[in-house]
Amino acid sequence: MMLNRLAAGVDDLVIKAKVLASSDVGYILTEDTLHLFSAHEIDLWEAALDRRLDDLQ
């Protein structure tokens, strides 16, 4: 998958985790776009990000 290849080339673990989490949920959440997502979508994003960060550490 394209996002997995992109993540492989990233050294910063937080950015890598965000790229991989976006692959899991189908979107990327930022402070600028936070207001566009439901509480449920935010929870899904945060869980995916936490899971990916744990996997990388």
PDB file of N, H, CA, C and O in Angstrom:
ATOM      1  N   MET A   1       0.839  -1.185   0.000  1.00  0.00           N
ATOM      2  CA  MET A   1       0.000   0.000   0.000  1.00  0.00           C
ATOM      3  C   MET A   1       0.882   1.246   0.000  1.00  0.00           C
ATOM      4  O   MET A   1       1.964   1.244   0.587  1.00  0.00           O
ATOM      5  N   MET A   2       0.436   2.272  -0.635  1.00  0.00           N
ATOM      6  H   MET A   2      -0.443   2.273  -1.111  1.00  0.00           H
ATOM      7  CA  MET A   2       1.217   3.484  -0.794  1.00  0.00           C
ATOM      8  C   MET A   2       1.569   4.130   0.548  1.00  0.00           C
ATOM      9  O   MET A   2       2.701   4.579   0.728  1.00  0.00           O
ATOM     10  N   LEU A   3       0.633   4.188   1.486  1.00  0.00           N
ATOM     11  H   LEU A   3      -0.287   3.824   1.340  1.00  0.00           H
ATOM     12  CA  LEU A   3       0.914   4.820   2.774  1.00  0.00           C
ATOM     13  C   LEU A   3       1.962   4.044   3.564  1.00  0.00           C
ATOM     14  O   LEU A   3       2.757   4.644   4.287  1.00  0.00           O
ATOM     15  N   ASN A   4       1.975   2.736   3.438  1.00  0.00           N
ATOM     16  H   ASN A   4       1.329   2.248   2.850  1.00  0.00           H
ATOM     17  CA  ASN A   4       2.992   1.936   4.124  1.00  0.00           C
ATOM     18  C   ASN A   4       4.379   2.230   3.564  1.00  0.00           C
ATOM     19  O   ASN A   4       5.350   2.301   4.318  1.00  0.00           O
ATOM     20  N   ARG A   5       4.477   2.402   2.249  1.00  0.00           N
ATOM     21  H   ARG A   5       3.688   2.344   1.637  1.00  0.00           H
ATOM     22  CA  ARG A   5       5.764   2.760   1.626  1.00  0.00           C
ATOM     23  C   ARG A   5       6.196   4.152   2.073  1.00  0.00           C
ATOM     24  O   ARG A   5       7.374   4.386   2.342  1.00  0.00           O
ATOM     25  N   LEU A   6       5.239   5.073   2.151  1.00  0.00           N
ATOM     26  H   LEU A   6       4.282   4.883   1.933  1.00  0.00           H
ATOM     27  CA  LEU A   6       5.547   6.422   2.605  1.00  0.00           C
ATOM     28  C   LEU A   6       6.057   6.383   4.040  1.00  0.00           C
ATOM     29  O   LEU A   6       7.069   7.007   4.358  1.00  0.00           O
ATOM     30  N   ALA A   7       5.363   5.653   4.903  1.00  0.00           N
ATOM     31  H   ALA A   7       4.541   5.145   4.644  1.00  0.00           H
ATOM     32  CA  ALA A   7       5.762   5.560   6.308  1.00  0.00           C
ATOM     33  C   ALA A   7       7.147   4.951   6.462  1.00  0.00           C
ATOM     34  O   ALA A   7       7.896   5.329   7.363  1.00  0.00           O
ATOM     35  N   ALA A   8       7.488   4.022   5.600  1.00  0.00           N
ATOM     36  H   ALA A   8       6.880   3.714   4.868  1.00  0.00           H
ATOM     37  CA  ALA A   8       8.801   3.371   5.679  1.00  0.00           C
ATOM     38  C   ALA A   8       9.936   4.369   5.478  1.00  0.00           C
ATOM     39  O   ALA A   8      11.041   4.156   5.977  1.00  0.00           O
ATOM     40  N   GLY A   9       9.678   5.445   4.761  1.00  0.00           N
ATOM     41  H   GLY A   9       8.780   5.618   4.356  1.00  0.00           H
ATOM     42  CA  GLY A   9      10.708   6.433   4.500  1.00  0.00           C
ATOM     43  C   GLY A   9      10.751   7.573   5.495  1.00  0.00           C
ATOM     44  O   GLY A   9      11.512   8.522   5.310  1.00  0.00           O
ATOM     45  N   VAL A  10       9.949   7.500   6.550  1.00  0.00           N
ATOM     46  H   VAL A  10       9.331   6.728   6.701  1.00  0.00           H
ATOM     47  CA  VAL A  10       9.871   8.581   7.537  1.00  0.00           C
ATOM     48  C   VAL A  10      10.637   8.182   8.788  1.00  0.00           C
ATOM     49  O   VAL A  10      10.451   7.081   9.307  1.00  0.00           O
ATOM     50  N   ASP A  11      11.492   9.065   9.273  1.00  0.00           N
ATOM     51  H   ASP A  11      11.643   9.959   8.852  1.00  0.00           H
ATOM     52  CA  ASP A  11      12.272   8.789  10.478  1.00  0.00           C
ATOM     53  C   ASP A  11      11.539   9.184  11.763  1.00  0.00           C
ATOM     54  O   ASP A  11      11.696   8.521  12.788  1.00  0.00           O
ATOM     55  N   ASP A  12      10.754  10.240  11.721  1.00  0.00           N
ATOM     56  H   ASP A  12      10.627  10.779  10.888  1.00  0.00           H
ATOM     57  CA  ASP A  12      10.029  10.732  12.903  1.00  0.00           C
ATOM     58  C   ASP A  12       8.916   9.745  13.262  1.00  0.00           C
ATOM     59  O   ASP A  12       8.015   9.503  12.458  1.00  0.00           O
ATOM     60  N   LEU A  13       8.981   9.172  14.478  1.00  0.00           N
ATOM     61  H   LEU A  13       9.713   9.369  15.131  1.00  0.00           H
ATOM     62  CA  LEU A  13       8.018   8.145  14.872  1.00  0.00           C
ATOM     63  C   LEU A  13       6.588   8.655  14.944  1.00  0.00           C
ATOM     64  O   LEU A  13       5.659   7.914  14.620  1.00  0.00           O
ATOM     65  N   VAL A  14       6.386   9.898  15.360  1.00  0.00           N
ATOM     66  H   VAL A  14       7.140  10.499  15.623  1.00  0.00           H
ATOM     67  CA  VAL A  14       5.023  10.439  15.459  1.00  0.00           C
ATOM     68  C   VAL A  14       4.423  10.607  14.064  1.00  0.00           C
ATOM     69  O   VAL A  14       3.266  10.250  13.839  1.00  0.00           O
ATOM     70  N   ILE A  15       5.189  11.136  13.148  1.00  0.00           N
ATOM     71  H   ILE A  15       6.128  11.426  13.331  1.00  0.00           H
ATOM     72  CA  ILE A  15       4.695  11.304  11.780  1.00  0.00           C
ATOM     73  C   ILE A  15       4.448   9.942  11.145  1.00  0.00           C
ATOM     74  O   ILE A  15       3.438   9.742  10.470  1.00  0.00           O
ATOM     75  N   LYS A  16       5.362   9.014  11.358  1.00  0.00           N
ATOM     76  H   LYS A  16       6.182   9.176  11.906  1.00  0.00           H
ATOM     77  CA  LYS A  16       5.188   7.658  10.832  1.00  0.00           C
ATOM     78  C   LYS A  16       3.901   7.043  11.383  1.00  0.00           C
ATOM     79  O   LYS A  16       3.139   6.433  10.632  1.00  0.00           O
ATOM     80  N   ALA A  17       3.650   7.197  12.684  1.00  0.00           N
ATOM     81  H   ALA A  17       4.269   7.692  13.293  1.00  0.00           H
ATOM     82  CA  ALA A  17       2.444   6.655  13.305  1.00  0.00           C
ATOM     83  C   ALA A  17       1.190   7.313  12.729  1.00  0.00           C
ATOM     84  O   ALA A  17       0.180   6.639  12.525  1.00  0.00           O
ATOM     85  N   LYS A  18       1.243   8.612  12.464  1.00  0.00           N
ATOM     86  H   LYS A  18       2.063   9.160  12.629  1.00  0.00           H
ATOM     87  CA  LYS A  18       0.089   9.303  11.887  1.00  0.00           C
ATOM     88  C   LYS A  18      -0.205   8.796  10.485  1.00  0.00           C
ATOM     89  O   LYS A  18      -1.367   8.606  10.123  1.00  0.00           O
ATOM     90  N   VAL A  19       0.830   8.577   9.698  1.00  0.00           N
ATOM     91  H   VAL A  19       1.774   8.731   9.991  1.00  0.00           H
ATOM     92  CA  VAL A  19       0.632   8.043   8.346  1.00  0.00           C
ATOM     93  C   VAL A  19       0.010   6.658   8.408  1.00  0.00           C
ATOM     94  O   VAL A  19      -0.927   6.362   7.668  1.00  0.00           O
ATOM     95  N   LEU A  20       0.527   5.809   9.288  1.00  0.00           N
ATOM     96  H   LEU A  20       1.289   6.050   9.889  1.00  0.00           H
ATOM     97  CA  LEU A  20       0.000   4.453   9.414  1.00  0.00           C
ATOM     98  C   LEU A  20      -1.415   4.451   9.993  1.00  0.00           C
ATOM     99  O   LEU A  20      -2.252   3.654   9.570  1.00  0.00           O
ATOM    100  N   ALA A  21      -1.692   5.333  10.953  1.00  0.00           N
ATOM    101  H   ALA A  21      -1.012   5.981  11.297  1.00  0.00           H
ATOM    102  CA  ALA A  21      -3.038   5.435  11.519  1.00  0.00           C
ATOM    103  C   ALA A  21      -4.029   5.890  10.456  1.00  0.00           C
ATOM    104  O   ALA A  21      -5.167   5.423  10.429  1.00  0.00           O
ATOM    105  N   SER A  22      -3.607   6.790   9.585  1.00  0.00           N
ATOM    106  H   SER A  22      -2.682   7.169   9.607  1.00  0.00           H
ATOM    107  CA  SER A  22      -4.499   7.233   8.514  1.00  0.00           C
ATOM    108  C   SER A  22      -4.824   6.083   7.575  1.00  0.00           C
ATOM    109  O   SER A  22      -5.917   6.022   7.012  1.00  0.00           O
ATOM    110  N   SER A  23      -3.881   5.178   7.408  1.00  0.00           N
ATOM    111  H   SER A  23      -2.993   5.227   7.866  1.00  0.00           H
ATOM    112  CA  SER A  23      -4.122   3.980   6.614  1.00  0.00           C
ATOM    113  C   SER A  23      -5.179   3.094   7.277  1.00  0.00           C
ATOM    114  O   SER A  23      -5.983   2.462   6.593  1.00  0.00           O
ATOM    115  N   ASP A  24      -5.172   3.053   8.595  1.00  0.00           N
ATOM    116  H   ASP A  24      -4.518   3.566   9.151  1.00  0.00           H
ATOM    117  CA  ASP A  24      -6.132   2.230   9.341  1.00  0.00           C
ATOM    118  C   ASP A  24      -7.550   2.776   9.285  1.00  0.00           C
ATOM    119  O   ASP A  24      -8.502   2.021   9.090  1.00  0.00           O
ATOM    120  N   VAL A  25      -7.694   4.089   9.456  1.00  0.00           N
ATOM    121  H   VAL A  25      -6.920   4.702   9.614  1.00  0.00           H
ATOM    122  CA  VAL A  25      -9.042   4.668   9.576  1.00  0.00           C
ATOM    123  C   VAL A  25      -9.545   5.341   8.303  1.00  0.00           C
ATOM    124  O   VAL A  25     -10.745   5.580   8.169  1.00  0.00           O
ATOM    125  N   GLY A  26      -8.649   5.651   7.368  1.00  0.00           N
ATOM    126  H   GLY A  26      -7.674   5.457   7.477  1.00  0.00           H
ATOM    127  CA  GLY A  26      -9.081   6.237   6.107  1.00  0.00           C
ATOM    128  C   GLY A  26      -9.083   7.755   6.069  1.00  0.00           C
ATOM    129  O   GLY A  26      -9.543   8.349   5.094  1.00  0.00           O
ATOM    130  N   TYR A  27      -8.578   8.387   7.112  1.00  0.00           N
ATOM    131  H   TYR A  27      -8.205   7.905   7.904  1.00  0.00           H
ATOM    132  CA  TYR A  27      -8.482   9.851   7.140  1.00  0.00           C
ATOM    133  C   TYR A  27      -7.361  10.229   8.091  1.00  0.00           C
ATOM    134  O   TYR A  27      -6.911   9.419   8.902  1.00  0.00           O
ATOM    135  N   ILE A  28      -6.914  11.490   7.975  1.00  0.00           N
ATOM    136  H   ILE A  28      -7.279  12.148   7.316  1.00  0.00           H
ATOM    137  CA  ILE A  28      -5.920  12.002   8.908  1.00  0.00           C
ATOM    138  C   ILE A  28      -6.524  13.187   9.621  1.00  0.00           C
ATOM    139  O   ILE A  28      -7.130  14.060   8.999  1.00  0.00           O
ATOM    140  N   LEU A  29      -6.358  13.212  10.906  1.00  0.00           N
ATOM    141  H   LEU A  29      -5.866  12.503  11.411  1.00  0.00           H
ATOM    142  CA  LEU A  29      -6.952  14.253  11.727  1.00  0.00           C
ATOM    143  C   LEU A  29      -5.858  15.231  12.153  1.00  0.00           C
ATOM    144  O   LEU A  29      -4.797  14.816  12.618  1.00  0.00           O
ATOM    145  N   THR A  30      -6.117  16.516  11.994  1.00  0.00           N
ATOM    146  H   THR A  30      -6.979  16.853  11.616  1.00  0.00           H
ATOM    147  CA  THR A  30      -5.179  17.551  12.431  1.00  0.00           C
ATOM    148  C   THR A  30      -5.940  18.552  13.286  1.00  0.00           C
ATOM    149  O   THR A  30      -7.170  18.522  13.338  1.00  0.00           O
ATOM    150  N   GLU A  31      -5.223  19.427  13.947  1.00  0.00           N
ATOM    151  H   GLU A  31      -4.224  19.452  13.905  1.00  0.00           H
ATOM    152  CA  GLU A  31      -5.879  20.466  14.738  1.00  0.00           C
ATOM    153  C   GLU A  31      -6.779  21.339  13.859  1.00  0.00           C
ATOM    154  O   GLU A  31      -7.837  21.789  14.298  1.00  0.00           O
ATOM    155  N   ASP A  32      -6.356  21.570  12.630  1.00  0.00           N
ATOM    156  H   ASP A  32      -5.497  21.204  12.273  1.00  0.00           H
ATOM    157  CA  ASP A  32      -7.132  22.413  11.716  1.00  0.00           C
ATOM    158  C   ASP A  32      -8.404  21.737  11.221  1.00  0.00           C
ATOM    159  O   ASP A  32      -9.359  22.418  10.848  1.00  0.00           O
ATOM    160  N   THR A  33      -8.429  20.411  11.214  1.00  0.00           N
ATOM    161  H   THR A  33      -7.653  19.857  11.518  1.00  0.00           H
ATOM    162  CA  THR A  33      -9.607  19.697  10.695  1.00  0.00           C
ATOM    163  C   THR A  33     -10.425  19.024  11.791  1.00  0.00           C
ATOM    164  O   THR A  33     -11.434  18.380  11.502  1.00  0.00           O
ATOM    165  N   LEU A  34     -10.006  19.166  13.030  1.00  0.00           N
ATOM    166  H   LEU A  34      -9.187  19.690  13.264  1.00  0.00           H
ATOM    167  CA  LEU A  34     -10.673  18.506  14.150  1.00  0.00           C
ATOM    168  C   LEU A  34     -12.178  18.775  14.181  1.00  0.00           C
ATOM    169  O   LEU A  34     -12.964  17.874  14.474  1.00  0.00           O
ATOM    170  N   HIS A  35     -12.571  19.988  13.887  1.00  0.00           N
ATOM    171  H   HIS A  35     -11.932  20.720  13.649  1.00  0.00           H
ATOM    172  CA  HIS A  35     -13.988  20.365  13.951  1.00  0.00           C
ATOM    173  C   HIS A  35     -14.841  19.676  12.879  1.00  0.00           C
ATOM    174  O   HIS A  35     -16.069  19.718  12.954  1.00  0.00           O
ATOM    175  N   LEU A  36     -14.223  19.058  11.905  1.00  0.00           N
ATOM    176  H   LEU A  36     -13.225  19.024  11.844  1.00  0.00           H
ATOM    177  CA  LEU A  36     -14.954  18.393  10.823  1.00  0.00           C
ATOM    178  C   LEU A  36     -15.337  16.955  11.155  1.00  0.00           C
ATOM    179  O   LEU A  36     -16.081  16.326  10.403  1.00  0.00           O
ATOM    180  N   PHE A  37     -14.838  16.429  12.270  1.00  0.00           N
ATOM    181  H   PHE A  37     -14.233  16.940  12.881  1.00  0.00           H
ATOM    182  CA  PHE A  37     -15.033  15.022  12.609  1.00  0.00           C
ATOM    183  C   PHE A  37     -15.931  14.857  13.826  1.00  0.00           C
ATOM    184  O   PHE A  37     -15.970  15.707  14.716  1.00  0.00           O
ATOM    185  N   SER A  38     -16.649  13.741  13.839  1.00  0.00           N
ATOM    186  H   SER A  38     -16.618  13.051  13.116  1.00  0.00           H
ATOM    187  CA  SER A  38     -17.512  13.422  14.984  1.00  0.00           C
ATOM    188  C   SER A  38     -16.646  12.917  16.142  1.00  0.00           C
ATOM    189  O   SER A  38     -15.475  12.582  15.961  1.00  0.00           O
ATOM    190  N   ALA A  39     -17.239  12.872  17.318  1.00  0.00           N
ATOM    191  H   ALA A  39     -18.190  13.144  17.465  1.00  0.00           H
ATOM    192  CA  ALA A  39     -16.534  12.358  18.495  1.00  0.00           C
ATOM    193  C   ALA A  39     -16.105  10.913  18.261  1.00  0.00           C
ATOM    194  O   ALA A  39     -15.017  10.509  18.674  1.00  0.00           O
ATOM    195  N   HIS A  40     -16.946  10.148  17.608  1.00  0.00           N
ATOM    196  H   HIS A  40     -17.830  10.476  17.272  1.00  0.00           H
ATOM    197  CA  HIS A  40     -16.627   8.748  17.319  1.00  0.00           C
ATOM    198  C   HIS A  40     -15.417   8.651  16.381  1.00  0.00           C
ATOM    199  O   HIS A  40     -14.530   7.827  16.602  1.00  0.00           O
ATOM    200  N   GLU A  41     -15.377   9.476  15.352  1.00  0.00           N
ATOM    201  H   GLU A  41     -16.097  10.145  15.173  1.00  0.00           H
ATOM    202  CA  GLU A  41     -14.246   9.468  14.419  1.00  0.00           C
ATOM    203  C   GLU A  41     -12.956   9.894  15.120  1.00  0.00           C
ATOM    204  O   GLU A  41     -11.885   9.354  14.845  1.00  0.00           O
ATOM    205  N   ILE A  42     -13.066  10.847  16.009  1.00  0.00           N
ATOM    206  H   ILE A  42     -13.936  11.286  16.233  1.00  0.00           H
ATOM    207  CA  ILE A  42     -11.890  11.293  16.774  1.00  0.00           C
ATOM    208  C   ILE A  42     -11.393  10.160  17.670  1.00  0.00           C
ATOM    209  O   ILE A  42     -10.189   9.926  17.770  1.00  0.00           O
ATOM    210  N   ASP A  43     -12.315   9.464  18.314  1.00  0.00           N
ATOM    211  H   ASP A  43     -13.293   9.654  18.233  1.00  0.00           H
ATOM    212  CA  ASP A  43     -11.935   8.321  19.153  1.00  0.00           C
ATOM    213  C   ASP A  43     -11.241   7.244  18.332  1.00  0.00           C
ATOM    214  O   ASP A  43     -10.239   6.677  18.768  1.00  0.00           O
ATOM    215  N   LEU A  44     -11.772   6.956  17.136  1.00  0.00           N
ATOM    216  H   LEU A  44     -12.586   7.416  16.781  1.00  0.00           H
ATOM    217  CA  LEU A  44     -11.150   5.958  16.260  1.00  0.00           C
ATOM    218  C   LEU A  44      -9.736   6.380  15.867  1.00  0.00           C
ATOM    219  O   LEU A  44      -8.805   5.574  15.892  1.00  0.00           O
ATOM    220  N   TRP A  45      -9.589   7.655  15.505  1.00  0.00           N
ATOM    221  H   TRP A  45     -10.345   8.310  15.485  1.00  0.00           H
ATOM    222  CA  TRP A  45      -8.281   8.177  15.120  1.00  0.00           C
ATOM    223  C   TRP A  45      -7.293   8.053  16.277  1.00  0.00           C
ATOM    224  O   TRP A  45      -6.176   7.570  16.089  1.00  0.00           O
ATOM    225  N   GLU A  46      -7.696   8.485  17.464  1.00  0.00           N
ATOM    226  H   GLU A  46      -8.603   8.877  17.615  1.00  0.00           H
ATOM    227  CA  GLU A  46      -6.797   8.452  18.613  1.00  0.00           C
ATOM    228  C   GLU A  46      -6.404   7.022  18.980  1.00  0.00           C
ATOM    229  O   GLU A  46      -5.259   6.772  19.356  1.00  0.00           O
ATOM    230  N   ALA A  47      -7.341   6.089  18.874  1.00  0.00           N
ATOM    231  H   ALA A  47      -8.271   6.292  18.568  1.00  0.00           H
ATOM    232  CA  ALA A  47      -7.034   4.688  19.167  1.00  0.00           C
ATOM    233  C   ALA A  47      -6.046   4.130  18.141  1.00  0.00           C
ATOM    234  O   ALA A  47      -5.106   3.422  18.504  1.00  0.00           O
ATOM    235  N   ALA A  48      -6.257   4.446  16.872  1.00  0.00           N
ATOM    236  H   ALA A  48      -7.020   5.021  16.577  1.00  0.00           H
ATOM    237  CA  ALA A  48      -5.352   3.981  15.818  1.00  0.00           C
ATOM    238  C   ALA A  48      -3.971   4.592  15.999  1.00  0.00           C
ATOM    239  O   ALA A  48      -2.964   3.903  15.838  1.00  0.00           O
ATOM    240  N   LEU A  49      -3.913   5.863  16.329  1.00  0.00           N
ATOM    241  H   LEU A  49      -4.731   6.423  16.460  1.00  0.00           H
ATOM    242  CA  LEU A  49      -2.627   6.537  16.531  1.00  0.00           C
ATOM    243  C   LEU A  49      -1.896   5.944  17.734  1.00  0.00           C
ATOM    244  O   LEU A  49      -0.698   5.674  17.655  1.00  0.00           O
ATOM    245  N   ASP A  50      -2.600   5.741  18.837  1.00  0.00           N
ATOM    246  H   ASP A  50      -3.573   5.960  18.901  1.00  0.00           H
ATOM    247  CA  ASP A  50      -1.985   5.134  20.022  1.00  0.00           C
ATOM    248  C   ASP A  50      -1.453   3.734  19.714  1.00  0.00           C
ATOM    249  O   ASP A  50      -0.350   3.377  20.129  1.00  0.00           O
ATOM    250  N   ARG A  51      -2.237   2.952  18.991  1.00  0.00           N
ATOM    251  H   ARG A  51      -3.133   3.242  18.654  1.00  0.00           H
ATOM    252  CA  ARG A  51      -1.842   1.590  18.637  1.00  0.00           C
ATOM    253  C   ARG A  51      -0.570   1.613  17.777  1.00  0.00           C
ATOM    254  O   ARG A  51       0.356   0.836  18.007  1.00  0.00           O
ATOM    255  N   ARG A  52      -0.537   2.502  16.795  1.00  0.00           N
ATOM    256  H   ARG A  52      -1.290   3.133  16.608  1.00  0.00           H
ATOM    257  CA  ARG A  52       0.624   2.580  15.907  1.00  0.00           C
ATOM    258  C   ARG A  52       1.854   3.086  16.657  1.00  0.00           C
ATOM    259  O   ARG A  52       2.960   2.597  16.425  1.00  0.00           O
ATOM    260  N   LEU A  53       1.676   4.063  17.558  1.00  0.00           N
ATOM    261  H   LEU A  53       0.778   4.460  17.747  1.00  0.00           H
ATOM    262  CA  LEU A  53       2.813   4.545  18.351  1.00  0.00           C
ATOM    263  C   LEU A  53       3.366   3.429  19.230  1.00  0.00           C
ATOM    264  O   LEU A  53       4.581   3.275  19.354  1.00  0.00           O
ATOM    265  N   ASP A  54       2.476   2.654  19.838  1.00  0.00           N
ATOM    266  H   ASP A  54       1.489   2.779  19.737  1.00  0.00           H
ATOM    267  CA  ASP A  54       2.916   1.527  20.661  1.00  0.00           C
ATOM    268  C   ASP A  54       3.701   0.520  19.830  1.00  0.00           C
ATOM    269  O   ASP A  54       4.726   0.001  20.272  1.00  0.00           O
ATOM    270  N   ASP A  55       3.208   0.249  18.618  1.00  0.00           N
ATOM    271  H   ASP A  55       2.376   0.671  18.260  1.00  0.00           H
ATOM    272  CA  ASP A  55       3.869  -0.715  17.734  1.00  0.00           C
ATOM    273  C   ASP A  55       5.273  -0.256  17.338  1.00  0.00           C
ATOM    274  O   ASP A  55       6.168  -1.079  17.148  1.00  0.00           O
ATOM    275  N   LEU A  56       5.459   1.052  17.216  1.00  0.00           N
ATOM    276  H   LEU A  56       4.731   1.720  17.370  1.00  0.00           H
ATOM    277  CA  LEU A  56       6.740   1.587  16.747  1.00  0.00           C
ATOM    278  C   LEU A  56       7.767   1.726  17.853  1.00  0.00           C
ATOM    279  O   LEU A  56       8.958   1.875  17.578  1.00  0.00           O
ATOM    280  N   GLN A  57       7.324   1.681  19.093  1.00  0.00           N
ATOM    281  H   GLN A  57       6.356   1.560  19.316  1.00  0.00           H
ATOM    282  CA  GLN A  57       8.270   1.889  20.204  1.00  0.00           C
ATOM    283  C   GLN A  57       8.750   0.601  20.804  1.00  0.00           C
ATOM    284  O   GLN A  57       9.547   0.617  21.743  1.00  0.00           O
TER     285      GLN A  57
END
